[in-house]
Amino acid sequence: MLETDRIRLRPWRDDDAETLYKWAKDPDVGPRAGWPPHASVEESLEVIRTVFNDATNTWAIEWKETGEAIGAMGYGPSCDCNLPAREGELITGYWIAKPYWNRGICTEALKLMIEHIKQTTDIKSLISGHFVDNPASGRVMEKCGFKPTGETVIDETQYQGKDRPIRVLRLELMEQKFCQSCGMPLTEEMKGTNADGTKNDDYCIYCYKDGAFTRDCTMEEMIDFCAGFVDEVNKNMPKPMTKEEYKQMMRQWFPLLKRWKQ
Ligand SMILES: CC(C)(COP(=O)(O)OP(=O)(O)OC[C@H]1O[C@@H](n2cnc3c(N)ncnc32)[C@H](O)[C@@H]1OP(=O)(O)O)[C@@H](O)C(=O)NCCC(=O)NCCS
């Protein structure tokens, strides 16, 4: 089920048209995302039937307390926009009704969709972009793991897109990250911390805390230390390794990690 305590992602329905119009006529919503404000309930109904009509990849973000749709979340082919997409790469898009902004709702909804994509598809990456003058959207993407590609594009097919640069971001879905000190898998929860308390993207919490390495050691000392966990590592291995085999493997690999790279 695509839901959290406060929101649910569900298919759009014809009877959402009036609510959609209520939010989508707001000139602060659509133009930030590259589409014009809706002009009538009929137009909103048309959008529900022709744009929001694929329930496999487009959802209403329902506020559970009221049952009302308060935004949209989705992904789909990137062929009709100007983003520098890889072959067949899909694009993601979203919006939230203005009264609900800055309460973490879009981030929550995007994370739900990403988790759903990971569990139900073999999609390798998603691309997206936001007008540079709409930084809140970029922040949402970054909070969900998207990284800037470094590219900026102009897309005249977008409403008011002529003079508004779009910053491009991509989410790699297949990428497995490892701590660049001890080599353990680096999930969001296991990330170490920078001096300002933010998470560090390179090192795990055991190796890096408050902006510094937790122990001063050589690469070989780190390998010795990690070898003590060979039984844990073996639980995820098709064929168990001896401690010495594990050390040999690390001696090949660790020189490639950021901390030990010459
Ligand atoms: C962009 C949008 C979807 C964000 O939805 P939301 O539910 O408010 O997003 P969240 O609350 O999850 O996160 C918003 C983040 O942007 C930040 N933010 C808000 N305004 C900002 C600004 N002017 N500059 C920089 N960051 C800003 C918030 O502080 C928050 O980040 P934080 O959690 O680190 O503090 C919503 O504003 C919207 O629908 N805008 C119009 C349509 C649109 O832009 N769609 C996306 C098109 S690419």
The ligand as a Tripos MOL2 file, in Angstrom:
@<TRIPOS>MOLECULE
LIG
   48    50     1     0     0
SMALL
NO_CHARGES

@<TRIPOS>ATOM
      1 C1          7.9720   22.2310   -4.9640 C.3       1 LIG1
      2 C2          6.8520   21.6430   -4.1200 C.3       1 LIG1
      3 C3          6.3490   20.3960   -4.7980 C.3       1 LIG1
      4 C4          7.4050   21.3020   -2.7290 C.3       1 LIG1
      5 O1          6.4100   20.6460   -1.9810 O.3       1 LIG1
      6 P1          6.4680   20.6160   -0.3820 P.3       1 LIG1
      7 O2          5.5040   19.5960    0.1120 O.co2     1 LIG1
      8 O3          6.3430   21.9960    0.1320 O.co2     1 LIG1
      9 O4          7.9720   20.1020   -0.1760 O.3       1 LIG1
     10 P2          8.6750   19.6780    1.1840 P.3       1 LIG1
     11 O5          7.9980   20.3510    2.3440 O.co2     1 LIG1
     12 O6          8.7690   18.1960    1.2040 O.co2     1 LIG1
     13 O7         10.1470   20.2640    0.9970 O.3       1 LIG1
     14 C5         10.3410   21.6040    0.5960 C.3       1 LIG1
     15 C6         11.7800   22.0090    0.8520 C.3       1 LIG1
     16 O8         12.0720   23.1700    0.1020 O.3       1 LIG1
     17 C7         12.5560   24.1650    0.9750 C.3       1 LIG1
     18 N1         12.1760   25.4550    0.4290 N.ar      1 LIG1
     19 C8         10.9670   26.0270    0.3990 C.ar      1 LIG1
     20 N2         11.0560   27.2120   -0.2080 N.ar      1 LIG1
     21 C9         12.3390   27.4000   -0.5640 C.ar      1 LIG1
     22 C10        13.0590   28.4200   -1.2240 C.ar      1 LIG1
     23 N3         12.4530   29.5300   -1.6570 N.pl3     1 LIG1
     24 N4         14.3820   28.2500   -1.4150 N.ar      1 LIG1
     25 C11        15.0160   27.1330   -0.9990 C.ar      1 LIG1
     26 N5         14.3740   26.1060   -0.3820 N.ar      1 LIG1
     27 C12        13.0540   26.2660   -0.1620 C.ar      1 LIG1
     28 C13        11.8880   23.8500    2.2990 C.3       1 LIG1
     29 O9         12.5560   24.4850    3.3550 O.3       1 LIG1
     30 C14        12.0310   22.3450    2.3030 C.3       1 LIG1
     31 O10        13.3620   21.9430    2.5740 O.3       1 LIG1
     32 P3         13.8640   21.4840    4.0480 P.3       1 LIG1
     33 O11        13.0230   20.3280    4.4570 O.co2     1 LIG1
     34 O12        15.2960   21.1450    3.8630 O.co2     1 LIG1
     35 O13        13.6330   22.6510    4.9550 O.co2     1 LIG1
     36 C15         5.6870   22.6560   -3.9360 C.3       1 LIG1
     37 O14         6.2220   23.8720   -3.4710 O.3       1 LIG1
     38 C16         4.9340   22.8950   -5.2290 C.2       1 LIG1
     39 O15         4.0260   22.1660   -5.5490 O.2       1 LIG1
     40 N6          5.3140   23.9460   -5.9860 N.am      1 LIG1
     41 C17         4.6430   24.2560   -7.2380 C.3       1 LIG1
     42 C18         4.7580   23.1650   -8.2950 C.3       1 LIG1
     43 C19         6.1800   22.6990   -8.4610 C.2       1 LIG1
     44 O16         7.1210   23.4420   -8.2770 O.2       1 LIG1
     45 N7          6.3450   21.4270   -8.8120 N.am      1 LIG1
     46 C20         7.6530   20.8640   -9.0650 C.3       1 LIG1
     47 C21         8.0640   21.1830  -10.4530 C.3       1 LIG1
     48 S1          9.7270   20.6910  -10.7940 S.3       1 LIG1
@<TRIPOS>BOND
     1     1     2 1
     2     2     3 1
     3     2     4 1
     4     2    36 1
     5     4     5 1
     6     5     6 1
     7     6     7 2
     8     6     8 1
     9     6     9 1
    10     9    10 1
    11    10    11 2
    12    10    12 1
    13    10    13 1
    14    13    14 1
    15    14    15 1
    16    15    16 1
    17    15    30 1
    18    16    17 1
    19    17    18 1
    20    17    28 1
    21    18    19 ar
    22    18    27 ar
    23    19    20 ar
    24    20    21 ar
    25    21    22 ar
    26    21    27 ar
    27    22    23 1
    28    22    24 ar
    29    24    25 ar
    30    25    26 ar
    31    26    27 ar
    32    28    29 1
    33    28    30 1
    34    30    31 1
    35    31    32 1
    36    32    33 2
    37    32    34 1
    38    32    35 1
    39    36    37 1
    40    36    38 1
    41    38    39 2
    42    38    40 1
    43    40    41 1
    44    41    42 1
    45    42    43 1
    46    43    44 2
    47    43    45 1
    48    45    46 1
    49    46    47 1
    50    47    48 1
@<TRIPOS>SUBSTRUCTURE
     1 LIG1         1 GROUP 0 **** ****
